Amino acid sequence: MTLSLNCLNRLVSGCVLACTLAAAGSGAAATTTPSAVLAACNANSFQTVLHAVPNSAQASPPAPQAVWLSRQLLQWPGATAQGRFALHHSKTGQLQAAPGVPVTGSDGAPLALMLHTKPLPANMAQRFAYVKPGTLLVVHTADLRRLHTLRQGQLLLVQEDANGRVLQATPLQQAGALDDAYAAAARIPDLGASLGARHTQLKVWAPTAQQVHACLFDSANGATVAVLALQRDVSNGAWRYRHGSNLSGHYYSYLVDVFVPGVGLVRNRVTDPYAVSLNADSQRSYIANMGDAKLKPAGWDQHTTPRRVKAPVDMAIYELHVRDFSVGDATVPEAQRGKYLAFTQTESNGMRHLRALSKAGMTDVHLLPIFDLASVPEHACTTPAIATPAKGDSEAPQAASTAMAAKDCFNWGYDPLHFNAPEGSYASDANDGATRIRELRQMVMALHAADLRVGMDVVYNHTSASGQHAQSVLDRIVPGYYHRLDANGGIERSTCCDNTATENTMMGKLMVDSAVLWAKQYRIDSFRFDLMAHQPRAVMEALQARVNKATGRHVNLIGEGWNFGEVANGARFVQASQLSLNGSGIGTFSDRARDAVRGGSAGDNGEALIRSQGYTNGMVYGRNVLSTATQQDLLRTADMVRVGLAGSIRNFEMLTHTGQRKKLSEIDYAGQPAGYTSEPSEVVNYVENHDNQTLYDNNIFKLPVGTSTEDRARVQVLAMAINAFSQGVAYFHAGTEILRSKSLDRNSYDSGDWFNRLDWTFQTNFFGTGLPPKADNAESWPLMRPLLADASLRPTPADIAFTRDAFNDLLAIRASSTLFRLRTAADIQQRLSFPNTGPTQNPVVLVGHLNGRGYAGANFQELLYFINVDKVAHTLTLPDAAGKAYRLHPVQAAAHAADTRVRDGARVLGTTGQFTVPARSAAVFFSR
């Protein structure tokens, strides 16, 4: 279908059009008439069912589906080789296959299939190893050209008897066929909208679509001004329209006529998966040239990106949510609170704090998702008015937050709608596609000006919706392709939402192309991948190469390497997981030291929250009322903390509490090797992030109730010190340095501003401001009530100020020497040792020795750090330190040092090798 020339001419003149579509051939269906297509562009509904499947075919009991392995081969799990096999087809989805009778509703003769008896190619066998055994079938080579067209409708694989009666029938999972038949699509460089001086091109990959049109709008909310009929490229499955003028600033959506299993032939109005921006609430895609001056803040092209990270281990990362940062900051203009532009307010309390962190040694700010989200209304989100309750255990705040959760302005944002477009709720005008691009760039510039690199939390492992949901983008363009399917054709949801299948070529390409866009067009310096182990290692390595090449610099990649779900243990591919990424240089978060420091595990609930104390919050030496830990538990936990301090390096050797010298890979962690990395760049150390309770809230449960707030602050600093001194990448949650509390909320992703607040005046941490939301916390409410009601557990401003300043000192110590950031595993093996280990160790004092002789950037001949988690001071004698003139680190010895207990009480007795470390403190000594 094409637009008439007259229609094009009128488009250029800016007229509102009722365009005439000229049929590409005779016999065009009534549903493709100009009026029908134009009506679909402007309809209230996002879908029009052109031909519904028969009622009897809409639902069938779940059963293993056949799987295309290539364009020609397929496998039917569980099927026997008896009878004959045929592919039946219907352009409009009218097939019915009842057992015992022939198939009805076919458009013509089915394709006869042959049994395939040869071995599968190795790469194919590996990719589809998860498919259960059954019958292998092959399409006749002569039918492949015909099949190319038939894929645009319904296909049904049928096992028939000699008389053509149905024995059994199954739909087919098509990803393998599409990847093979349209392999050239992987090389398409310009999906989405691209602009030249005198042309605009729209291109979308939709190989199973029967027709694709574009609805063109000259404004965010105006009526359709043109309907453009895209042409199909049979070689790669993409549809394309080239317009003879520059349509920058216009908006568009696609009409995709496609067969949807269980529904029929549907005309879907859908936005572009490659949209770089949108109008409010993501109804229309925005046409933009990212190099256009109007999309760039003043000085964008000239501004410099911080060059302070020479190696990945130099990163000290601050994880921050855009809205949390400023929504409660009264020094930010009200209109900019919770927005990108808040970061441009250089003298706000929040930006002053970020600059102080940067000056101390923080290198990166990692922002929770800033791509287009599904969960926050961009047009009219609200903020519930909540009064501080008289009692800290009140249910009222959580009830008010929960009642407005679907309509309020807050969400963590792990529910992607468009991967390539900035989120509109953080922009000053969500309805203007240009504004969100420009203002996100302003935010990046402002952070760079504070000498902070910008990292981005990305969520390519799932989408917010699938199927015919209004917020399903990918699945309404190529049904059944972009998501990972189970044996019965259902979408896997192990990640909480609709899992994407990045092992499929075009989903993998979308992820890679998206990361390149962010790195190149927004100067994103690093990425944190949500549930990265659900991606193939090979795709992550390809992404690394592409972003580096596109930007001319190394873009750091880190992510969650948790091994679970349908991809666990390499069930579908070699994962980008903790145990599978060694040697890649891509970092994964380590739960080894995290759990040891905090106590328990992320899934704890009820009394386990109290009983499972960790290394820093009282295990054995400071028991709470439910603790059952033994001395052996403490010794084993101390070893696990040392695993983290050594960067979880596989081959690093250490004397363990049993008296055995072991490689870290030989130490058990919940059935896995504790040491799992090949290089320190492959580990991200943390003790707190946005997930689970904050560190302060965790310690509310685990420390004895009578612990003073001063000591609670010191325990917080101990955990941060372990993180700061650990080899690898250091990662900190925003607010950890000011004792951030979420009033014990274990999962604040949708808890609203109330439970996610930050106070840059450093007067409160918001502990005891109400019971956390019922949905995720009710089971533990009985334990929480007395704690939240206890005003003595709320820190004072002095406690908060101490923690903040002590944290800055830790950052400064880490930044003072590359010995805390050793570059390679060999460096760690040669230069790090733990003097106080083995069966006779003092288990409450961690000691690390770092040899700096001849090491670039070491700045010290030797360093010794001590972390005393006990409630009393301890003195240790280290024979290897005898005869050396150790002194307290300059940062801690300074008159303005935050921790006066360390400054005045940490001692080394001459050159005897005897060191005294005050209670609950971390001290660093140096020798030049």
Solvent accessible surface area in square Angstrom, and as a share of the most:
residue,aa,sasa,rsa
1,M,30,0.13
2,T,69,0.40
3,L,15,0.07
4,S,35,0.23
5,L,130,0.65
6,N,91,0.47
7,C,1,0.01
8,L,48,0.24
9,N,88,0.45
10,R,86,0.31
11,L,9,0.04
12,V,98,0.56
13,S,79,0.51
14,G,52,0.50
15,C,60,0.36
16,V,105,0.60
17,L,6,0.03
18,A,70,0.54
19,C,7,0.04
20,T,82,0.48
21,L,14,0.07
22,A,49,0.38
23,A,53,0.41
24,A,82,0.63
25,G,45,0.43
26,S,120,0.77
27,G,79,0.76
28,A,55,0.43
29,A,57,0.45
30,A,80,0.62
31,T,42,0.24
32,T,8,0.05
33,T,53,0.31
34,P,49,0.31
35,S,82,0.53
36,A,33,0.26
37,V,0,0.00
38,L,40,0.20
39,A,60,0.47
40,A,10,0.08
41,C,5,0.03
42,N,75,0.39
43,A,38,0.29
44,N,161,0.83
45,S,59,0.38
46,F,54,0.22
47,Q,56,0.25
48,T,59,0.34
49,V,63,0.36
50,L,27,0.13
51,H,80,0.36
52,A,56,0.43
53,V,6,0.04
54,P,29,0.18
55,N,131,0.67
56,S,88,0.57
57,A,38,0.30
58,Q,88,0.39
59,A,90,0.70
60,S,95,0.61
61,P,114,0.72
62,P,113,0.71
63,A,56,0.44
64,P,64,0.41
65,Q,32,0.14
66,A,0,0.00
67,V,10,0.06
68,W,3,0.01
69,L,7,0.03
70,S,10,0.06
71,R,94,0.34
72,Q,44,0.20
73,L,17,0.09
74,L,0,0.00
75,Q,19,0.09
76,W,8,0.03
77,P,13,0.08
78,G,67,0.64
79,A,7,0.06
80,T,78,0.45
81,A,57,0.44
82,Q,112,0.50
83,G,52,0.50
84,R,117,0.43
85,F,9,0.04
86,A,6,0.05
87,L,0,0.00
88,H,13,0.06
89,H,9,0.04
90,S,1,0.01
91,K,119,0.50
92,T,31,0.18
93,G,0,0.00
94,Q,56,0.25
95,L,2,0.01
96,Q,67,0.30
97,A,31,0.24
98,A,53,0.41
99,P,107,0.67
100,G,44,0.42
101,V,74,0.43
102,P,74,0.47
103,V,20,0.11
104,T,78,0.45
105,G,34,0.32
106,S,43,0.28
107,D,86,0.45
108,G,36,0.34
109,A,70,0.54
110,P,53,0.33
111,L,2,0.01
112,A,60,0.46
113,L,17,0.08
114,M,82,0.37
115,L,85,0.43
116,H,35,0.16
117,T,127,0.74
118,K,145,0.61
119,P,125,0.79
120,L,39,0.20
121,P,68,0.43
122,A,86,0.67
123,N,114,0.59
124,M,30,0.13
125,A,43,0.34
126,Q,119,0.53
127,R,65,0.24
128,F,16,0.06
129,A,74,0.58
130,Y,65,0.25
131,V,14,0.08
132,K,134,0.57
133,P,110,0.69
134,G,36,0.35
135,T,11,0.06
136,L,37,0.19
137,L,0,0.00
138,V,18,0.10
139,V,0,0.00
140,H,65,0.29
141,T,101,0.59
142,A,96,0.75
143,D,31,0.16
144,L,40,0.20
145,R,211,0.77
146,R,95,0.35
147,L,1,0.01
148,H,46,0.21
149,T,83,0.48
150,L,28,0.14
151,R,15,0.05
152,Q,28,0.13
153,G,10,0.10
154,Q,23,0.10
155,L,25,0.12
156,L,20,0.10
157,L,0,0.00
158,V,0,0.00
159,Q,5,0.02
160,E,9,0.04
161,D,30,0.16
162,A,90,0.70
163,N,107,0.55
164,G,10,0.09
165,R,103,0.37
166,V,4,0.02
167,L,74,0.37
168,Q,73,0.32
169,A,40,0.31
170,T,6,0.04
171,P,62,0.39
172,L,27,0.13
173,Q,17,0.08
174,Q,34,0.15
175,A,17,0.14
176,G,2,0.02
177,A,0,0.00
178,L,1,0.00
179,D,15,0.08
180,D,49,0.25
181,A,19,0.15
182,Y,3,0.01
183,A,52,0.40
184,A,30,0.23
185,A,0,0.00
186,A,45,0.35
187,R,179,0.65
188,I,9,0.05
189,P,126,0.79
190,D,43,0.22
191,L,22,0.11
192,G,1,0.01
193,A,28,0.21
194,S,37,0.24
195,L,33,0.16
196,G,19,0.18
197,A,91,0.71
198,R,196,0.71
199,H,44,0.20
200,T,1,0.01
201,Q,11,0.05
202,L,2,0.01
203,K,27,0.12
204,V,4,0.02
205,W,7,0.03
206,A,0,0.00
207,P,0,0.00
208,T,7,0.04
209,A,0,0.00
210,Q,24,0.11
211,Q,38,0.17
212,V,2,0.01
213,H,1,0.00
214,A,0,0.00
215,C,0,0.00
216,L,0,0.00
217,F,3,0.01
218,D,68,0.35
219,S,46,0.29
220,A,13,0.10
221,N,107,0.55
222,G,24,0.23
223,A,63,0.49
224,T,3,0.02
225,V,3,0.02
226,A,1,0.01
227,V,4,0.02
228,L,1,0.00
229,A,3,0.02
230,L,5,0.02
231,Q,87,0.39
232,R,48,0.18
233,D,60,0.31
234,V,96,0.55
235,S,66,0.42
236,N,19,0.10
237,G,0,0.00
238,A,2,0.02
239,W,16,0.06
240,R,99,0.36
241,Y,25,0.10
242,R,128,0.47
243,H,4,0.02
244,G,64,0.61
245,S,21,0.14
246,N,66,0.34
247,L,8,0.04
248,S,32,0.21
249,G,21,0.20
250,H,43,0.19
251,Y,10,0.04
252,Y,1,0.00
253,S,2,0.01
254,Y,0,0.00
255,L,0,0.00
256,V,0,0.00
257,D,3,0.01
258,V,1,0.00
259,F,25,0.10
260,V,12,0.07
261,P,88,0.55
262,G,38,0.36
263,V,44,0.25
264,G,0,0.00
265,L,13,0.06
266,V,0,0.00
267,R,5,0.02
268,N,0,0.00
269,R,42,0.15
270,V,4,0.02
271,T,10,0.06
272,D,1,0.00
273,P,13,0.08
274,Y,33,0.12
275,A,1,0.01
276,V,26,0.15
277,S,0,0.00
278,L,0,0.00
279,N,4,0.02
280,A,12,0.09
281,D,55,0.28
282,S,10,0.07
283,Q,112,0.50
284,R,38,0.14
285,S,0,0.00
286,Y,8,0.03
287,I,0,0.00
288,A,9,0.07
289,N,66,0.34
290,M,16,0.07
291,G,43,0.42
292,D,40,0.21
293,A,83,0.64
294,K,100,0.43
295,L,1,0.00
296,K,50,0.21
297,P,14,0.09
298,A,100,0.78
299,G,34,0.33
300,W,12,0.04
301,D,78,0.41
302,Q,141,0.62
303,H,30,0.13
304,T,112,0.65
305,T,12,0.07
306,P,13,0.08
307,R,157,0.57
308,R,64,0.23
309,V,24,0.14
310,K,156,0.66
311,A,20,0.15
312,P,35,0.22
313,V,3,0.01
314,D,8,0.04
315,M,1,0.00
316,A,1,0.01
317,I,0,0.00
318,Y,0,0.00
319,E,2,0.01
320,L,1,0.01
321,H,7,0.03
322,V,1,0.01
323,R,21,0.08
324,D,9,0.05
325,F,3,0.01
326,S,0,0.00
327,V,35,0.20
328,G,61,0.59
329,D,8,0.04
330,A,83,0.64
331,T,65,0.38
332,V,1,0.01
333,P,61,0.38
334,E,136,0.61
335,A,85,0.66
336,Q,39,0.17
337,R,74,0.27
338,G,1,0.01
339,K,47,0.20
340,Y,0,0.00
341,L,25,0.13
342,A,0,0.00
343,F,0,0.00
344,T,43,0.25
345,Q,51,0.23
346,T,75,0.43
347,E,103,0.46
348,S,2,0.02
349,N,40,0.21
350,G,0,0.00
351,M,2,0.01
352,R,130,0.47
353,H,7,0.03
354,L,0,0.00
355,R,77,0.28
356,A,44,0.34
357,L,1,0.00
358,S,5,0.03
359,K,185,0.79
360,A,17,0.13
361,G,9,0.08
362,M,1,0.00
363,T,9,0.05
364,D,0,0.00
365,V,1,0.00
366,H,1,0.00
367,L,0,0.00
368,L,6,0.03
369,P,1,0.01
370,I,0,0.00
371,F,2,0.01
372,D,0,0.00
373,L,4,0.02
374,A,17,0.13
375,S,39,0.25
376,V,7,0.04
377,P,37,0.24
378,E,18,0.08
379,H,144,0.64
380,A,69,0.53
381,C,38,0.23
382,T,57,0.33
383,T,76,0.44
384,P,29,0.18
385,A,107,0.83
386,I,35,0.18
387,A,86,0.67
388,T,97,0.56
389,P,26,0.16
390,A,113,0.88
391,K,145,0.61
392,G,2,0.02
393,D,26,0.14
394,S,25,0.16
395,E,76,0.34
396,A,65,0.50
397,P,1,0.01
398,Q,13,0.06
399,A,52,0.41
400,A,35,0.27
401,S,2,0.01
402,T,77,0.45
403,A,82,0.63
404,M,58,0.26
405,A,19,0.14
406,A,85,0.66
407,K,129,0.55
408,D,4,0.02
409,C,17,0.10
410,F,3,0.01
411,N,12,0.06
412,W,13,0.05
413,G,0,0.00
414,Y,32,0.12
415,D,20,0.10
416,P,2,0.01
417,L,22,0.11
418,H,3,0.01
419,F,9,0.04
420,N,4,0.02
421,A,0,0.00
422,P,0,0.00
423,E,0,0.00
424,G,0,0.00
425,S,13,0.08
426,Y,6,0.02
427,A,2,0.02
428,S,71,0.46
429,D,65,0.34
430,A,13,0.10
431,N,45,0.23
432,D,47,0.24
433,G,0,0.00
434,A,8,0.07
435,T,8,0.05
436,R,0,0.00
437,I,0,0.00
438,R,71,0.26
439,E,10,0.04
440,L,0,0.00
441,R,1,0.01
442,Q,52,0.23
443,M,0,0.00
444,V,0,0.00
445,M,39,0.18
446,A,14,0.11
447,L,0,0.00
448,H,8,0.03
449,A,92,0.71
450,A,8,0.06
451,D,68,0.35
452,L,1,0.00
453,R,18,0.07
454,V,0,0.00
455,G,0,0.00
456,M,0,0.00
457,D,1,0.01
458,V,1,0.00
459,V,0,0.00
460,Y,4,0.01
461,N,1,0.00
462,H,3,0.01
463,T,13,0.08
464,S,34,0.22
465,A,9,0.07
466,S,15,0.10
467,G,29,0.27
468,Q,36,0.16
469,H,94,0.42
470,A,57,0.44
471,Q,64,0.28
472,S,0,0.00
473,V,13,0.07
474,L,8,0.04
475,D,11,0.06
476,R,8,0.03
477,I,1,0.00
478,V,0,0.00
479,P,10,0.07
480,G,26,0.25
481,Y,0,0.00
482,Y,13,0.05
483,H,5,0.02
484,R,2,0.01
485,L,23,0.12
486,D,48,0.25
487,A,57,0.44
488,N,64,0.33
489,G,24,0.23
490,G,33,0.32
491,I,29,0.15
492,E,34,0.15
493,R,131,0.48
494,S,41,0.26
495,T,9,0.05
496,C,97,0.58
497,C,30,0.18
498,D,10,0.05
499,N,0,0.00
500,T,2,0.01
501,A,2,0.01
502,T,1,0.01
503,E,41,0.18
504,N,9,0.05
505,T,49,0.28
506,M,7,0.03
507,M,0,0.00
508,G,5,0.05
509,K,22,0.09
510,L,2,0.01
511,M,0,0.00
512,V,10,0.06
513,D,23,0.12
514,S,0,0.00
515,A,0,0.00
516,V,17,0.10
517,L,28,0.14
518,W,0,0.00
519,A,0,0.00
520,K,115,0.49
521,Q,46,0.20
522,Y,0,0.00
523,R,50,0.18
524,I,0,0.00
525,D,3,0.01
526,S,1,0.01
527,F,0,0.00
528,R,1,0.00
529,F,1,0.00
530,D,13,0.07
531,L,25,0.12
532,M,0,0.00
533,A,0,0.00
534,H,1,0.01
535,Q,1,0.00
536,P,9,0.05
537,R,51,0.19
538,A,73,0.56
539,V,28,0.16
540,M,0,0.00
541,E,66,0.30
542,A,50,0.39
543,L,0,0.00
544,Q,24,0.11
545,A,63,0.49
546,R,99,0.36
547,V,0,0.00
548,N,39,0.20
549,K,173,0.73
550,A,36,0.28
551,T,32,0.18
552,G,71,0.68
553,R,56,0.20
554,H,92,0.41
555,V,0,0.00
556,N,6,0.03
557,L,6,0.03
558,I,4,0.02
559,G,0,0.00
560,E,11,0.05
561,G,0,0.00
562,W,53,0.19
563,N,62,0.32
564,F,68,0.28
565,G,36,0.34
566,E,31,0.14
567,V,0,0.00
568,A,23,0.18
569,N,130,0.67
570,G,37,0.35
571,A,48,0.37
572,R,25,0.09
573,F,26,0.11
574,V,83,0.47
575,Q,3,0.01
576,A,0,0.00
577,S,3,0.02
578,Q,11,0.05
579,L,60,0.30
580,S,29,0.19
581,L,3,0.02
582,N,45,0.23
583,G,56,0.54
584,S,26,0.17
585,G,33,0.31
586,I,1,0.01
587,G,0,0.00
588,T,1,0.01
589,F,1,0.00
590,S,4,0.03
591,D,18,0.09
592,R,0,0.00
593,A,11,0.08
594,R,32,0.12
595,D,25,0.13
596,A,10,0.08
597,V,0,0.00
598,R,24,0.09
599,G,9,0.09
600,G,27,0.26
601,S,63,0.41
602,A,44,0.34
603,G,62,0.60
604,D,27,0.14
605,N,46,0.24
606,G,13,0.13
607,E,85,0.38
608,A,27,0.21
609,L,9,0.05
610,I,22,0.11
611,R,90,0.33
612,S,35,0.23
613,Q,5,0.02
614,G,0,0.00
615,Y,0,0.00
616,T,1,0.00
617,N,0,0.00
618,G,0,0.00
619,M,20,0.09
620,V,33,0.19
621,Y,32,0.12
622,G,4,0.03
623,R,108,0.39
624,N,15,0.08
625,V,141,0.81
626,L,51,0.25
627,S,17,0.11
628,T,100,0.58
629,A,16,0.12
630,T,70,0.41
631,Q,91,0.41
632,Q,97,0.43
633,D,37,0.19
634,L,3,0.01
635,L,13,0.06
636,R,116,0.42
637,T,19,0.11
638,A,0,0.00
639,D,4,0.02
640,M,18,0.08
641,V,0,0.00
642,R,0,0.00
643,V,0,0.00
644,G,1,0.01
645,L,1,0.00
646,A,0,0.00
647,G,0,0.00
648,S,0,0.00
649,I,2,0.01
650,R,67,0.24
651,N,85,0.43
652,F,7,0.03
653,E,77,0.35
654,M,5,0.02
655,L,61,0.30
656,T,6,0.03
657,H,24,0.11
658,T,77,0.45
659,G,37,0.36
660,Q,99,0.44
661,R,153,0.56
662,K,55,0.23
663,K,76,0.32
664,L,0,0.00
665,S,37,0.24
666,E,103,0.46
667,I,20,0.10
668,D,96,0.50
669,Y,32,0.12
670,A,88,0.68
671,G,69,0.66
672,Q,62,0.27
673,P,41,0.25
674,A,0,0.00
675,G,0,0.00
676,Y,3,0.01
677,T,1,0.00
678,S,36,0.23
679,E,64,0.29
680,P,0,0.00
681,S,18,0.12
682,E,4,0.02
683,V,0,0.00
684,V,0,0.00
685,N,7,0.03
686,Y,11,0.04
687,V,6,0.03
688,E,5,0.02
689,N,11,0.06
690,H,7,0.03
691,D,47,0.25
692,N,40,0.21
693,Q,13,0.06
694,T,1,0.01
695,L,1,0.01
696,Y,3,0.01
697,D,0,0.00
698,N,9,0.05
699,N,3,0.01
700,I,1,0.01
701,F,6,0.02
702,K,3,0.01
703,L,2,0.01
704,P,39,0.25
705,V,84,0.49
706,G,77,0.74
707,T,19,0.11
708,S,58,0.37
709,T,20,0.12
710,E,97,0.44
711,D,37,0.19
712,R,3,0.01
713,A,1,0.00
714,R,13,0.05
715,V,0,0.00
716,Q,0,0.00
717,V,12,0.07
718,L,1,0.00
719,A,0,0.00
720,M,0,0.00
721,A,0,0.00
722,I,2,0.01
723,N,4,0.02
724,A,1,0.01
725,F,0,0.00
726,S,2,0.02
727,Q,1,0.00
728,G,0,0.00
729,V,0,0.00
730,A,1,0.00
731,Y,1,0.00
732,F,5,0.02
733,H,8,0.03
734,A,1,0.00
735,G,0,0.00
736,T,2,0.01
737,E,0,0.00
738,I,6,0.03
739,L,0,0.00
740,R,8,0.03
741,S,1,0.01
742,K,4,0.02
743,S,1,0.01
744,L,0,0.00
745,D,1,0.00
746,R,39,0.14
747,N,48,0.25
748,S,2,0.01
749,Y,96,0.36
750,D,39,0.20
751,S,4,0.03
752,G,1,0.01
753,D,23,0.12
754,W,26,0.09
755,F,3,0.01
756,N,1,0.01
757,R,48,0.17
758,L,14,0.07
759,D,20,0.11
760,W,11,0.04
761,T,72,0.42
762,F,34,0.14
763,Q,103,0.46
764,T,55,0.32
765,N,7,0.04
766,F,33,0.14
767,F,4,0.02
768,G,3,0.03
769,T,16,0.09
770,G,0,0.00
771,L,0,0.00
772,P,0,0.00
773,P,18,0.11
774,K,117,0.50
775,A,101,0.78
776,D,54,0.28
777,N,1,0.00
778,A,37,0.29
779,E,126,0.57
780,S,1,0.01
781,W,20,0.07
782,P,95,0.59
783,L,44,0.22
784,M,1,0.01
785,R,83,0.30
786,P,85,0.53
787,L,15,0.07
788,L,0,0.00
789,A,55,0.43
790,D,41,0.21
791,A,67,0.52
792,S,78,0.51
793,L,1,0.01
794,R,97,0.36
795,P,11,0.07
796,T,64,0.37
797,P,63,0.39
798,A,73,0.57
799,D,13,0.07
800,I,1,0.00
801,A,30,0.23
802,F,41,0.17
803,T,0,0.00
804,R,51,0.19
805,D,51,0.27
806,A,5,0.04
807,F,0,0.00
808,N,27,0.14
809,D,27,0.14
810,L,6,0.03
811,L,2,0.01
812,A,29,0.22
813,I,0,0.00
814,R,7,0.02
815,A,52,0.40
816,S,29,0.19
817,S,0,0.00
818,T,15,0.09
819,L,0,0.00
820,F,0,0.00
821,R,26,0.10
822,L,0,0.00
823,R,74,0.27
824,T,54,0.31
825,A,11,0.08
826,A,49,0.38
827,D,23,0.12
828,I,0,0.00
829,Q,77,0.34
830,Q,134,0.59
831,R,41,0.15
832,L,7,0.04
833,S,54,0.35
834,F,19,0.08
835,P,59,0.37
836,N,16,0.08
837,T,18,0.10
838,G,1,0.01
839,P,80,0.50
840,T,132,0.77
841,Q,15,0.07
842,N,38,0.20
843,P,16,0.10
844,V,10,0.06
845,V,0,0.00
846,L,1,0.00
847,V,1,0.00
848,G,0,0.00
849,H,38,0.17
850,L,0,0.00
851,N,44,0.23
852,G,4,0.04
853,R,117,0.43
854,G,83,0.80
855,Y,34,0.13
856,A,88,0.69
857,G,42,0.40
858,A,3,0.02
859,N,96,0.49
860,F,12,0.05
861,Q,68,0.30
862,E,1,0.00
863,L,0,0.00
864,L,3,0.01
865,Y,1,0.00
866,F,0,0.00
867,I,0,0.00
868,N,0,0.00
869,V,0,0.00
870,D,17,0.09
871,K,108,0.46
872,V,86,0.49
873,A,56,0.44
874,H,40,0.18
875,T,74,0.43
876,L,16,0.08
877,T,81,0.47
878,L,12,0.06
879,P,107,0.68
880,D,126,0.65
881,A,6,0.04
882,A,49,0.38
883,G,62,0.60
884,K,63,0.27
885,A,72,0.56
886,Y,7,0.03
887,R,143,0.52
888,L,24,0.12
889,H,2,0.01
890,P,63,0.40
891,V,33,0.19
892,Q,13,0.06
893,A,51,0.40
894,A,25,0.19
895,A,95,0.73
896,H,159,0.71
897,A,7,0.06
898,A,24,0.18
899,D,17,0.09
900,T,68,0.39
901,R,80,0.29
902,V,1,0.00
903,R,69,0.25
904,D,79,0.41
905,G,28,0.27
906,A,4,0.03
907,R,130,0.47
908,V,35,0.20
909,L,107,0.53
910,G,52,0.50
911,T,69,0.40
912,T,73,0.42
913,G,1,0.01
914,Q,63,0.28
915,F,1,0.00
916,T,39,0.23
917,V,0,0.00
918,P,11,0.07
919,A,17,0.13
920,R,7,0.03
921,S,3,0.02
922,A,6,0.05
923,A,0,0.00
924,V,0,0.00
925,F,2,0.01
926,F,9,0.04
927,S,14,0.09
928,R,154,0.56
